[in-house]
Amino acid sequence: MSKPKMNFVQSLIAVVAGNLVYFAVMPHLPPPARHTIGKMDLGVLVDFWFCLVFLGAIKTFAKWGRGSHQQQR
């Protein structure tokens, strides 16, 4: 798969997974960290952070997977 296509797929997975986790834990977050639809608030930043963490994990695991695959050759 080409690098731009792989970046897109990884980013899409990170956004979907990050949003699923954020909206699952949102009722348990403090009120300022809960997103209100149609407003720019701290909840948007917290949601972005969840997505960013997932993207970092995906990129890290992908890099580790490539490294171990290359060592086997």
N, C-alpha and C positions, 0 to 999 in steps of 0.2 A: 504494500500500500504506500502511496506517495506521502511525503512528510506533511504537506498541507492538509491532506485528507485525514491523516492520522491525528494531527493537532485538532482538527474540527471534531472528530469522533470523541477524542479524549475530553475536550472542552464540553461537548454536549452531555456526555455521561456525568461529568463533574457537576454541571448545572442541575441536571435532573436529580441526581443523588443528593446534592447539597440542599436543594429545595425540599425534597421528600423528608430529609432528616430535620430540617429547620421547621417545617410545618407540623411535623410529628411532635417536636419538643416545644413548640411555641406556647402552648397553654401552660407549660411549667416555667417559662422564662419570666423574669420580672417585667412588669407592665411597660417600662420604657423600651425594652428590647423586643417588644411585639410589634410587628408591622401593621400599620393601618393602611388599607387599600386606598390608593390615590394620593398618598402623602409621602414626602421624603422625610424619613425619620430614622432613628437609631436602628429600628428593625431591619431596614434595608441594608445597613452596614453589617449587622449580625448575619443576615442571610448571605450576603456577599462573602463574608468570612468563612461560612460553612462550605460554600462552593469552592473557594480558594484552597481550603484544606483538602477537599476531595481531589482537586486538580493536582496539588502537590503530591498526594499519595499515589495517584494514578501515574504521574510522570516518574516518580521514584520506582514504583514496581515495574514499570515498562523498561526503565533503564537497567534495573537489576536483571530482568528477564533477558534483555539483549546481551548483557555481560556474561551470564552463565551459558547462554546459547553459543556465544562466540568462543568460550573456553572449551566447549565440548568438541569443537571442530578440529 
